[in-house]
Amino acid sequence: MRRTWFPLVGLVAISLSACADIQNSPKQSAGTLVGAGLGALAGSQIGSGSGQLAATAIGTLLGAWAGSEVGKSLDRADRLAAAQATHNALEHTPTGAATTWRNPDTGHAGSVTPLRTYQAGGRDCRDFEQTLFIDGQAETVRSTACRQPDGTWRVQG
């Protein structure tokens, strides 16, 4: 029974530490929280039983760390540019072609490349790769987004 609480306790601890520090570094704190949530979601999809609990806990911690690192580097303008590039790529860019963005104020940049387009559950979906270039370092993430009934794209876990 004690093992089932480990991922929850880890997520709460990370959340509380992020909340305590949110005034000093809101981007990093938000990145930590988002990363922890996505890491927990990814980890929960692996294995079963106690193995799934361990994967969820590890996913939470790794996601929190990765989100923290990215979050402390991206400002609001970076996030808006990345979101607009992602929307444009999903909406208009052919598979295999990149949509890029760059913030001249921070020097940060990125690209979004659709990898595959398909139907799932009657919805249009696209697998895509997003790369961020921050201080000369590249971080790449692969995701899937599906079109919602209202026409917007929603990233799937």
N, C-alpha and C positions, 0 to 999 in steps of 0.2 A: 504494500500500500504506500510505503514511504517513497518508492521510486516514481509513482505517478505525480507526486508533488514537485519533483526536481525541476522539470521544465517550467512549470508555473512560477516557482520561487525564483528561478533565474530570470525570467521575463519581468517579474515584478521588481526585482533588484535593479535590473538594467533601467527599467522605466523610472524608478525613483531616483536613481543617480542622474539620469538625463534630466528629470524635472528639476532637481536641485541645481543643475548647472545651466539651465536653459537661458537665464539672463545673460550669462557670459558668452555663450556660444550657441545661439539658437539653431544655426545651420547644422552644426555637429550633433546637437541633441536630437533634432528632427531626423537626421540621417541614421542615428543610432536606433531610434524607435522604429523607423520604417524598415531598416535592415534587420532588426531583431524579429519583427513580424513576418517579413518575407522569408527569413532563414528558418523560422519555426514552421512556417507553412511548407517550405520545401522539405525540411527534415521529417515532417509528419507523414510524407508520402512514401517514405522508405521503410521497408521491413514491417514487422508486426510484433506485438507484445512488448517485452522490455527492450528489444532492439529498436523498435519504433520510438520508444521514449528516449532512448539514448540519442538516436538520430535527431529527434526534435530538439533536445537540449543542445547538442553540438551545432545544429543549424541555427538556433537562436543566438548562440554566442558568436559564431562566425559571421552571421548576418549583421549583428550589432557592431562588430568590429569593422566590417567592410563599409557599412552604412555610415559609421562615425568618420572614417577616413575620407570618404567621398563628401559627406556633408560639411566637413570643416573647410572644404576647399571651394564648394559651389555657392555662389551668391544667388540672389533672386533673379537677376537678369540671366545668369547662366541657366537656371532651371526653366525659365520661360522660353529661352531660345531652344533648349533641348526638347521641351514639350512641343513647341511649334514644329520643329524638325521631325519629331516622331509622328505627329499628326499628318504632316505633309507626306512623309514616307509611306505611311499606312494607306493614305487616301489616294495618292497620285503616282508614287514611284514604282516602276516595274521591278519585278523580282531580280535581285542581283545588282541593282543600281543603288548607289549611296546618296542620301540626302545629308548635307553637312551644315554645321552651324559654327559660328565663332563669335566670342565676345571680345571686342577690341580693348575693352577696359581692363579685363582680367587676363586676357591671353588664353583663356580656356576655350576648348573647341570640342567638337564631337561629330559623330556620324551615325546615321541609322540606315541599315540595309535590310530590306525585306528579303527573306530567304526562301519562303514558300507560301503560296496562297492556296486555300482549300476551303471546303464546306464542312462544318461540324454542327450537328444538331440543327440544320437548316440555316445556319449563320455563316457569313463570310468570316474567315479567320486568316491571319497571317503570322507566320513565325518570322521573327526579325532579330537582328543583332545590333546592339547599341554600344558604341565605343566612346569613352570620354578621355580626352587628353588634358591632364592637369599637371602643371609643372614638369612637363616632359615625360610623364608616366602615363601609359595607356591602361585603361580598365575596360574590359569587354564583358557584356552580359547578353545572354540570349533569352528571349521571351516570346510569348504568343499573345496576340490581341485578337479579340473577336468583336464584330460589329453588333451593337445592341439594337433593339427594336427602334429606338429613337434616332438611330443613325450614328451615334458616337461609338468610338472604339474603347474597349475595356481590356486592360492587360489581365491575362489569366495567370494567377499564382505563379 
